[in-house]
Amino acid sequence: MPKQATILLITAGVLLAAAPAFAHHAFAAEYDANAPIVLTGHLTKVEWVNPHGWIYVDVKDESGKVANWAIEFGSPNAMLRRGLRRTDFPEGLEVIVKGYKAKNGSLTVNGTSVKLPDGRNLLVGSSGTGAPDPQ
């Protein structure tokens, strides 16, 4: 194989291997560090998927209107290393979520912690994304 073709193939392979790293977002790209939020509500759905886990929580506002919020967690692998399992988040469970609002105004939060009715306060945020320390 000619030398140029070999160099081209190696370069293409390196770029393709690095593509997933480029796709990963930094906290500041999507969330507002100046917009902390605390939500209290009931879990409606859990997605224990890569690259980030998600929970969905029905939250009532002052007028009684219910809105479903999406809370982004760290990766399932990071959660497992902290001793957390998907089964720690059964649907219907009342939780208190701390995190930061999305910049785009959607009902999306980058979660930092989730407090369960038994008193456990679980750290659920991603590490190394530039997110502020948990509140």
KAKAMO-V50161 format. One record per pair of residues at least 4 apart in sequence whose C-alpha atoms are under 6 Angstrom apart, sorted by the first residue. I is the first residue (numbers start at 1). GAP is how many residues later the second one is. D is the distance in whole Angstrom. If there is no record, write none. Layout:
I | GAP | D
I | GAP | D
//
This chain:
26 | 103 | 5
27 | 4 | 6
27 | 102 | 5
27 | 103 | 6
27 | 104 | 5
30 | 72 | 6
30 | 73 | 6
31 | 70 | 6
31 | 71 | 4
31 | 72 | 5
32 | 69 | 6
32 | 71 | 6
35 | 65 | 6
35 | 66 | 6
36 | 63 | 6
36 | 64 | 4
37 | 61 | 6
37 | 62 | 6
37 | 63 | 6
38 | 59 | 6
38 | 60 | 5
39 | 57 | 6
39 | 58 | 5
40 | 55 | 6
40 | 56 | 4
41 | 16 | 6
41 | 17 | 5
41 | 18 | 5
41 | 53 | 5
41 | 54 | 6
42 | 15 | 5
42 | 16 | 5
42 | 50 | 5
42 | 51 | 5
42 | 52 | 4
43 | 13 | 6
43 | 14 | 4
43 | 48 | 5
43 | 49 | 5
43 | 50 | 5
44 | 12 | 5
44 | 13 | 6
44 | 47 | 5
45 | 10 | 6
45 | 11 | 5
46 | 8 | 6
46 | 9 | 4
47 | 6 | 6
47 | 7 | 5
48 | 5 | 5
48 | 28 | 6
49 | 4 | 5
50 | 25 | 6
51 | 24 | 5
52 | 21 | 6
52 | 22 | 5
52 | 23 | 4
53 | 20 | 5
53 | 22 | 6
53 | 23 | 6
54 | 17 | 5
54 | 18 | 5
54 | 19 | 6
55 | 15 | 6
55 | 16 | 5
56 | 13 | 5
56 | 14 | 5
57 | 11 | 5
57 | 12 | 5
58 | 9 | 6
58 | 10 | 4
59 | 7 | 5
59 | 8 | 5
60 | 4 | 5
60 | 5 | 5
60 | 6 | 4
61 | 4 | 6
69 | 38 | 5
69 | 39 | 6
70 | 38 | 5
71 | 37 | 6
71 | 38 | 5
71 | 39 | 6
71 | 40 | 6
72 | 38 | 5
72 | 39 | 6
73 | 38 | 6
73 | 51 | 5
73 | 52 | 5
74 | 50 | 6
74 | 51 | 5
74 | 52 | 4
79 | 5 | 5
80 | 4 | 5
95 | 20 | 6
95 | 21 | 5
96 | 18 | 6
96 | 19 | 5
97 | 16 | 6
97 | 17 | 5
98 | 13 | 6
98 | 14 | 6
98 | 15 | 5
99 | 10 | 6
99 | 11 | 5
99 | 12 | 4
99 | 13 | 5
100 | 9 | 5
100 | 10 | 5
101 | 8 | 5
102 | 6 | 5
102 | 7 | 6
111 | 14 | 5
112 | 11 | 6
112 | 12 | 5
112 | 13 | 4
112 | 22 | 5
113 | 9 | 5
113 | 10 | 4
113 | 11 | 5
114 | 7 | 6
114 | 8 | 5
115 | 5 | 6
115 | 6 | 4
116 | 4 | 5
//
